[in-house]
């Protein structure tokens, strides 16, 4: 017979915690309500082409360290702001 002194069941369900997800959603909603997100986006833009190049290089380096986009369970979404690469003219 099992002892009743076992730990209570975890609130984690599947791959996430519903309470944590709810708190996160509430925090995001509050942030959007209290801040001018369009202005924050403008402020976050690079100040020069050199800074933009530096950010792109850092992003490429970070992506090179991530899991293989072709591996199972990894679906790399296309970047809507990225211009499509031109085909090689050869």
C-alpha positions in Angstrom: 0.0 0.0 0.0 1.3 3.5 -0.9 2.1 6.0 1.8 0.2 9.3 1.9 3.4 11.2 2.6 4.3 11.5 -1.0 4.9 14.8 -2.8 1.8 16.5 -4.2 1.4 16.2 -8.0 3.3 18.8 -10.1 1.4 21.7 -11.6 3.6 21.3 -14.7 1.4 19.9 -17.5 2.9 18.7 -20.7 5.7 21.0 -21.6 4.7 24.0 -19.5 3.3 25.5 -16.3 -0.1 27.0 -16.8 0.3 29.5 -13.9 3.7 30.7 -15.3 2.2 31.0 -18.8 -0.8 33.0 -17.4 1.6 35.4 -15.4 3.8 35.9 -18.5 0.7 36.7 -20.7 -0.5 39.2 -18.1 2.9 40.8 -17.9 3.1 41.2 -21.6 -0.4 42.6 -21.8 0.5 45.1 -19.1 3.7 46.1 -20.8 1.9 46.7 -24.1 -0.7 48.8 -22.4 1.8 50.9 -20.4 4.4 51.5 -23.2 4.5 53.0 -26.6 5.8 49.9 -28.4 6.1 51.7 -31.8 8.5 54.3 -30.1 10.4 51.5 -28.4 10.9 49.8 -31.8 12.2 53.0 -33.4 14.6 53.5 -30.5 15.9 50.0 -30.9 16.8 50.5 -34.6 20.6 50.7 -35.3 22.0 54.2 -35.5 24.2 53.5 -38.5 24.9 50.9 -41.2 28.0 49.8 -39.3 25.9 49.1 -36.2 23.3 47.2 -38.4 26.1 45.1 -39.9 27.5 44.4 -36.5 24.1 43.2 -35.3 23.6 41.1 -38.3 27.0 39.5 -37.8 26.2 38.7 -34.2 22.8 37.2 -35.1 24.4 35.0 -37.8 27.0 33.8 -35.2 24.2 33.0 -32.7 22.2 31.2 -35.3 25.3 29.1 -36.3 25.4 27.8 -32.7 21.7 26.8 -32.6 20.3 23.4 -33.4 20.3 22.3 -37.0 17.2 23.7 -38.6 16.7 20.5 -40.5 16.6 18.3 -37.4 13.4 16.8 -36.0 11.4 19.1 -33.7 13.1 22.2 -35.0 11.0 24.4 -37.3 12.9 27.5 -38.2 10.4 30.2 -39.2 11.4 32.6 -42.0 12.5 36.1 -40.9 9.9 38.4 -42.3 12.3 41.4 -42.2 15.1 39.6 -44.0 15.5 40.1 -47.8 15.6 36.9 -49.8 19.1 35.9 -51.0 19.8 36.5 -54.7 20.6 33.3 -56.6 24.1 32.7 -57.7 24.5 33.9 -61.4 26.8 31.0 -62.4 
